Amino acid sequence: MNEKAWVLRRQLVAAARRLTARGLMPGPSGNLSARLDAERVVIVPSGVPKAALQPEELLVVDLEGRVLEGRHDLKPTSEWPMHLEAYRRRSDIGAVVHTHPAAAVALTLADIRLDEPVLPEAVLLLGAVPTAPYATPSTPENREAIAGLIGRHNVILLARHGALAVGRTLPEAVQRMEVLEHTAQTLLWAHLVGKPAPLPAEAVAKLEAVRAVYGK
């Protein structure tokens, strides 16, 4: 195992534990991966609680999902088709994070959308966040649900299921997931007292200009 692969494994384990501690990946739910090179991805195994994940349990797969390295008693997360769809469609993606954030999922249950600009920090750090149609978890349906969205968006809500965040790096993808859940929690509070008004178009244009300058 080369040094880059070992570093990625350790980073993925640390990220999984961080997201678990924040309540975003309870039990064995959720999954994450990172690009090793143009043709290979390091990805978490199926069924392993993320709080107990170990670096040597991660697997290396190619962009078709074939296992290239890893323990014979483990197989990739069942959501690997969704991860690999993101990598195939965008060469700039270096990491993919899928979690089950409670507030974000609650928004999809209540048909509250996040692709309307309301919070300035969300516009800056996330951009528009669409909601993908419902797809059966742990099936290729999730890949199909995000296929038409991942080319234009860094964060996607998965109806009744969870959320997907991508980034140029693993820390960037993790940060986007954390900002998503914070935004969802804020919106839920806002909807308890009324309907939050969207930001004026002029304010959104200014935020998008800032976002373009800093490459967010």
C-alpha positions as MATLAB code, in Angstrom:
seq = 'MNEKAWVLRRQLVAAARRLTARGLMPGPSGNLSARLDAERVVIVPSGVPKAALQPEELLVVDLEGRVLEGRHDLKPTSEWPMHLEAYRRRSDIGAVVHTHPAAAVALTLADIRLDEPVLPEAVLLLGAVPTAPYATPSTPENREAIAGLIGRHNVILLARHGALAVGRTLPEAVQRMEVLEHTAQTLLWAHLVGKPAPLPAEAVAKLEAVRAVYGK';
ca = [
       0.000    0.000    0.000;
       1.513    3.336   -1.006;
       1.682    6.346    1.295;
      -1.097    8.289   -0.452;
      -3.526    5.390   -0.064;
      -2.704    5.012    3.625;
      -3.132    8.761    4.246;
      -6.522    8.697    2.502;
      -7.620    5.709    4.581;
      -6.744    7.522    7.801;
      -8.491   10.700    6.630;
     -11.636    8.769    5.730;
     -11.711    7.046    9.117;
     -11.291   10.397   10.901;
     -14.053   11.955    8.794;
     -16.390    9.015    9.443;
     -15.871    9.309   13.181;
     -16.386   13.074   13.092;
     -19.649   12.775   11.149;
     -20.812    9.993   13.467;
     -20.075   12.125   16.532;
     -22.218   14.883   15.015;
     -25.124   12.480   14.592;
     -24.967   12.384   10.812;
     -23.983    8.716   10.388;
     -25.755    6.677   13.069;
     -24.834    2.997   13.312;
     -23.772    1.502    9.993;
     -25.631    4.159    7.968;
     -23.935    6.599    5.633;
     -20.791    6.152    3.592;
     -17.879    8.104    2.178;
     -15.061    7.777   -0.311;
     -12.070    9.626   -1.736;
     -10.387    9.560   -5.130;
      -6.992    7.855   -5.084;
      -6.205    8.684   -8.719;
      -8.014    9.030  -12.047;
      -9.085    5.383  -12.048;
      -9.263    4.332   -8.386;
     -11.321    5.259   -5.322;
     -10.907    4.401   -1.636;
     -14.339    3.596   -0.185;
     -15.816    2.371    3.092;
     -17.094   -1.208    3.449;
     -20.711   -2.214    3.836;
     -22.255   -2.793    7.253;
     -19.396   -1.520    9.425;
     -20.408    1.072   12.076;
     -18.522    4.243   11.202;
     -17.562    4.935   14.821;
     -15.551    1.694   14.846;
     -14.151    1.877   11.308;
     -10.449    1.019   10.888;
      -8.136    2.125    8.034;
      -7.392   -1.437    6.959;
     -11.123   -2.117    6.465;
     -11.438    0.349    3.590;
     -11.408   -0.941    0.024;
      -9.968    0.296   -3.249;
     -12.285    0.024   -6.272;
     -12.094    1.096   -9.887;
     -14.711    3.340  -11.504;
     -16.791    0.295  -12.446;
     -16.988   -0.883   -8.824;
     -14.528   -3.782   -9.109;
     -12.573   -4.343   -5.897;
      -8.832   -3.952   -6.480;
      -7.585   -4.011   -2.880;
      -9.150   -4.969    0.426;
     -10.078   -7.725    2.817;
     -11.871  -10.653    1.213;
     -14.508  -10.718    3.945;
     -15.618   -7.144    3.214;
     -17.415   -5.602    0.273;
     -17.930   -1.955   -0.714;
     -20.848    0.031    0.646;
     -24.066   -0.760   -1.188;
     -24.206    2.883   -2.296;
     -21.015    2.564   -4.357;
     -22.869    3.171   -7.665;
     -23.864    6.659   -6.442;
     -20.300    7.492   -5.402;
     -18.781    6.306   -8.660;
     -21.394    8.169  -10.710;
     -20.148   11.404   -9.140;
     -16.499   10.624   -9.908;
     -17.248    9.602  -13.484;
     -19.204   12.746  -14.219;
     -16.797   15.247  -12.663;
     -13.016   15.036  -12.665;
     -12.826   17.838  -10.066;
     -14.496   15.709   -7.381;
     -11.973   14.343   -4.909;
     -14.364   13.028   -2.244;
     -17.996   11.991   -1.794;
     -19.903   11.959    1.503;
     -23.368   10.453    1.972;
     -25.046   10.787    5.369;
     -28.494   10.675    6.969;
     -28.797   14.164    8.533;
     -32.068   14.318   10.478;
     -33.002   17.949    9.849;
     -32.166   17.773    6.145;
     -34.233   14.606    5.736;
     -37.086   16.256    7.662;
     -37.133   19.050    5.080;
     -37.682   16.523    2.299;
     -40.516   14.885    4.266;
     -42.218   18.272    4.600;
     -41.487   19.167    0.950;
     -39.395   22.162    2.022;
     -36.742   22.835   -0.613;
     -33.215   24.146   -0.217;
     -32.671   25.378   -3.765;
     -34.192   28.760   -2.863;
     -31.572   31.200   -1.469;
     -32.473   32.085    2.120;
     -29.272   32.049    4.195;
     -26.187   33.916    2.896;
     -23.746   31.339    4.301;
     -25.569   28.559    2.490;
     -25.396   30.454   -0.807;
     -21.653   30.984   -0.307;
     -20.713   27.510    0.880;
     -23.282   25.248   -0.780;
     -24.867   26.975   -3.727;
     -28.320   25.786   -4.745;
     -29.220   22.460   -3.131;
     -31.757   20.474   -5.182;
     -33.810   17.530   -3.947;
     -33.413   14.330   -5.950;
     -36.534   12.198   -6.432;
     -37.097    9.330   -4.011;
     -35.010    6.245   -4.770;
     -34.793    2.931   -2.958;
     -31.771    3.007   -0.613;
     -28.874    0.654   -1.357;
     -29.892    0.215   -5.001;
     -28.685    1.699   -8.307;
     -31.810    3.900   -8.204;
     -29.808    6.390   -6.142;
     -27.208    6.647   -8.888;
     -29.960    7.383  -11.379;
     -31.541    9.946   -9.050;
     -28.393   12.075   -8.816;
     -27.118   11.549  -12.369;
     -28.818   14.622  -13.790;
     -27.935   16.841  -10.824;
     -24.348   16.095   -9.782;
     -22.873   17.848  -12.805;
     -24.170   21.229  -11.570;
     -24.420   20.844   -7.789;
     -22.058   20.065   -4.916;
     -24.768   19.116   -2.432;
     -27.960   17.165   -3.128;
     -30.816   16.200   -0.828;
     -32.043   12.623   -1.319;
     -35.785   12.564   -0.723;
     -36.755   10.656    2.468;
     -33.250    9.217    2.678;
     -30.328   11.549    3.290;
     -27.912   13.854    1.532;
     -24.877   13.736   -0.744;
     -21.996   16.224   -0.630;
     -18.920   16.297   -2.845;
     -15.730   18.313   -2.689;
     -12.354   18.778   -4.256;
     -11.013   17.378   -1.008;
     -12.472   15.258    1.767;
     -12.479   18.151    4.295;
     -14.412   20.274    1.795;
     -17.053   17.576    1.282;
     -17.380   17.055    5.056;
     -17.701   20.803    5.651;
     -20.458   21.056    3.060;
     -22.378   18.270    4.758;
     -22.069   19.994    8.135;
     -23.183   23.337    6.679;
     -26.115   21.596    4.998;
     -27.390   20.173    8.289;
     -26.914   23.506   10.094;
     -28.856   25.242    7.312;
     -31.625   22.651    7.506;
     -31.894   23.053   11.281;
     -32.140   26.843   10.898;
     -34.866   26.522    8.282;
     -36.843   24.123   10.434;
     -36.796   26.655   13.277;
     -37.812   29.419   10.868;
     -40.753   27.416    9.545;
     -42.026   26.970   13.101;
     -42.730   30.701   13.323;
     -43.494   31.569    9.706;
     -42.384   31.233    6.108;
     -38.804   32.493    5.649;
     -38.438   35.040    2.873;
     -35.786   34.425    0.186;
     -32.866   36.776   -0.172;
     -33.369   39.602   -2.703;
     -31.953   38.902   -6.153;
     -29.370   41.671   -5.748;
     -28.060   40.122   -2.527;
     -27.843   36.691   -4.155;
     -25.890   38.124   -7.099;
     -23.357   39.675   -4.715;
     -22.963   36.407   -2.822;
     -22.469   34.443   -6.019;
     -19.807   36.929   -7.109;
     -17.955   36.380   -3.833;
     -18.348   32.634   -4.251;
     -16.859   32.790   -7.743;
     -13.836   34.788   -6.542;
     -13.012   32.357   -3.766;
     -13.818   29.237   -5.772;
     -16.253   27.823   -3.227;
];
